[in-house]
Amino acid sequence: MVEQRFSTEYGLFSSTEKLLSIYGAIAKESLVFKFQKKERVIPPPNNISISPNLYRFYDCRDYDCSRCCWKIRDWNIFTPNQYSKLKSGDKADMINPVTTQINSKEQTFYVEDNRKETCKHLIIKHNLCNIHETNPIHCALPLIKFKRTKQSEGGVLTHITREIYTRNRYMKCPVSFEEFDERGMKKTLWILGRVQETSEELGIPTSIKEIISAVRDCRTGRIY
């Protein structure tokens, strides 16, 4: 019996919105984007905090698992710099570039549709991503979350943590978090560094430098 893919299907707009909400969760000012005749405004957080759970570790490759890669039905979205780092063979099936406005500036994304078929960058035989070092940010981050919650005193708090998503439970994700060590710190800083790189490319002012500094010091609680 062929295992079914995850039921939720993300269109191009919702996939773009999901990606930009990552930056919006740590933005220093409202993030406004317009795409496909729609507009979204993501207010900046009033506070950012780091959960102790961020300092635990996993690596999907340790579990010989690629369930997220072939079960989730959405679009891969690459910035121009990310796209330029892909090998020519990895670009073959991408559709034409699409443009959006972010904070009134036109930005280009390179996208590919994974709703009807497995992500073509997955080497199914070996359960490995062929572009792991340059994959889209929404692939790189899980299971790191930038969770936005309303505060009782008003405003928005972004809570940075590492945990299983509800959809991962449905997909029977095998991850078991391990003690945070040098390897975990290196991988976490690498992922956050990629968020910094792409947010700067897109011209989105964020608090990622402050977050990286706090993580280097293994701080928890509010960083501002």
C-alpha positions in Angstrom: 0.0 0.0 0.0 1.3 3.4 -1.0 1.5 5.8 2.0 -0.6 9.0 1.5 0.9 12.4 1.4 -0.1 14.9 4.0 -3.6 16.3 3.5 -2.9 20.0 3.6 -2.1 21.6 0.2 -0.5 25.0 0.1 -1.0 27.2 -2.9 1.7 29.6 -4.1 0.3 32.6 -2.1 -0.1 30.6 1.1 3.4 29.1 0.7 4.9 32.6 0.2 2.9 33.8 3.2 4.3 31.0 5.3 7.8 31.8 4.3 7.5 35.5 4.9 5.8 35.0 8.3 9.2 33.6 9.5 10.8 37.0 8.9 7.7 38.8 10.1 8.0 37.0 13.4 11.3 38.7 14.1 11.0 41.9 12.1 11.7 45.3 13.6 8.9 46.9 11.7 5.7 45.9 10.0 6.3 43.5 7.1 3.9 44.3 4.2 3.9 42.1 1.2 1.7 42.1 -1.9 1.4 39.1 -4.2 -1.2 37.8 -6.6 -3.4 40.9 -6.0 -3.5 40.1 -2.3 -1.8 42.1 0.6 -0.8 40.9 4.0 0.6 43.0 6.9 2.5 41.3 9.7 3.0 43.6 12.7 6.4 43.3 14.5 6.7 41.6 17.8 7.0 43.7 21.0 9.2 41.1 22.6 11.3 38.1 21.6 12.1 35.3 23.9 14.1 32.1 23.7 12.9 28.8 25.1 15.2 26.3 26.8 13.8 23.8 24.3 15.8 25.5 21.6 18.9 24.1 23.2 18.1 20.5 22.3 19.1 18.9 19.0 18.1 16.6 16.2 19.2 16.0 12.6 16.7 14.3 10.3 19.6 12.6 8.5 20.3 10.7 11.8 16.9 9.0 11.4 17.1 8.1 7.7 13.9 10.0 7.3 12.6 12.2 4.5 8.9 12.3 5.4 8.6 16.1 5.3 10.2 16.1 1.9 7.7 13.9 0.2 4.5 14.1 2.3 4.0 17.9 2.5 2.3 19.5 -0.6 3.5 23.0 -1.1 5.9 25.2 -3.2 9.7 25.5 -2.8 10.6 29.2 -2.8 14.2 30.4 -3.4 15.6 33.9 -3.2 17.8 34.9 -6.2 21.0 34.2 -4.2 19.7 30.8 -3.1 18.8 30.0 -6.7 22.2 31.1 -8.0 23.9 28.5 -5.7 21.9 25.6 -7.2 23.6 23.5 -9.8 22.2 23.7 -13.3 20.5 20.3 -13.1 18.6 21.4 -9.9 17.0 24.3 -11.8 15.6 22.4 -14.7 12.0 22.1 -13.7 11.5 25.4 -12.0 8.8 27.7 -13.5 9.5 31.3 -14.4 10.5 33.8 -11.7 7.6 35.4 -9.8 7.7 38.9 -8.3 6.2 40.2 -5.1 6.4 43.5 -3.3 7.9 43.4 0.2 7.8 46.8 2.1 7.1 48.5 -1.3 10.1 47.0 -3.0 9.9 44.5 -5.8 11.5 41.2 -5.0 11.9 38.1 -7.2 11.5 34.5 -6.1 12.2 31.3 -8.0 9.6 28.7 -7.2 8.7 25.1 -8.0 5.4 23.2 -7.4 5.5 20.2 -5.1 1.8 19.8 -4.7 1.3 17.0 -7.1 4.6 15.2 -6.9 7.5 14.6 -4.5 10.1 17.3 -4.3 12.5 16.6 -7.1 15.5 17.4 -4.9 14.9 14.4 -2.7 17.1 11.4 -3.6 14.5 8.8 -2.6 16.8 5.8 -2.7 19.0 7.3 0.0 16.4 9.5 1.9 18.7 12.5 1.3 18.1 16.1 0.1 20.3 16.8 -2.9 20.4 20.6 -2.0 20.6 20.3 1.8 23.1 23.2 2.1 21.0 25.5 -0.1 17.5 24.4 0.5 14.7 26.9 1.0 14.5 28.5 4.5 11.1 26.8 5.2 12.9 23.5 4.8 16.0 24.5 6.8 14.2 25.7 9.9 12.0 22.8 11.1 11.8 21.9 13.8 12.8 25.4 15.0 9.7 27.6 15.4 9.3 31.4 15.6 5.9 31.3 17.5 3.9 34.5 17.7 1.5 34.8 20.6 -0.6 37.6 22.0 0.5 38.9 25.4 -1.9 39.5 28.2 -0.6 43.0 28.6 -1.0 43.7 24.9 1.3 43.3 21.9 2.9 40.3 20.4 5.6 38.0 21.7 7.7 35.8 19.4 8.9 32.7 21.2 11.8 30.8 19.6 11.8 27.1 20.4 12.5 23.7 18.9 9.6 21.3 18.9 7.5 18.9 16.8 4.8 20.4 14.7 1.3 19.0 14.8 1.7 17.9 11.2 4.8 16.0 12.1 2.9 13.9 14.6 0.4 13.0 11.9 3.4 12.0 9.7 4.8 9.9 12.5 8.0 11.9 12.7 10.7 9.7 14.4 12.7 12.6 15.9 13.8 12.2 19.5 15.5 15.3 20.8 19.0 14.9 22.1 21.2 16.8 24.6 22.5 20.1 23.1 26.2 19.9 22.4 28.8 21.4 20.1 27.3 19.8 17.1 23.9 21.1 18.0 25.2 24.7 18.5 27.0 24.6 15.2 23.9 23.4 13.3 21.6 25.9 15.1 23.9 28.9 14.4 24.2 27.8 10.8 20.4 27.7 10.3 19.9 31.1 12.0 22.8 32.5 9.9 20.9 31.5 6.8 17.8 33.4 8.1 20.0 36.4 8.5 21.5 36.1 5.1 18.1 35.8 3.3 16.4 38.5 5.4 19.2 40.9 4.5 19.0 39.9 0.9 15.2 40.7 0.9 15.8 44.0 2.8 13.8 43.0 5.8 15.1 44.6 9.1 15.0 41.8 11.8 16.4 41.1 15.2 18.3 38.0 13.9 21.7 39.4 15.0 20.5 39.8 18.5 19.0 36.3 18.5 22.2 34.8 17.2 24.2 36.6 19.9 21.8 35.3 22.6 22.0 31.8 21.3 25.8 31.9 21.3 25.6 32.7 25.0 22.9 30.0 25.5 20.5 32.6 27.0 16.8 31.9 27.6 13.9 34.2 28.3 13.3 37.6 26.8 16.1 39.1 24.9 14.3 42.5 24.7 
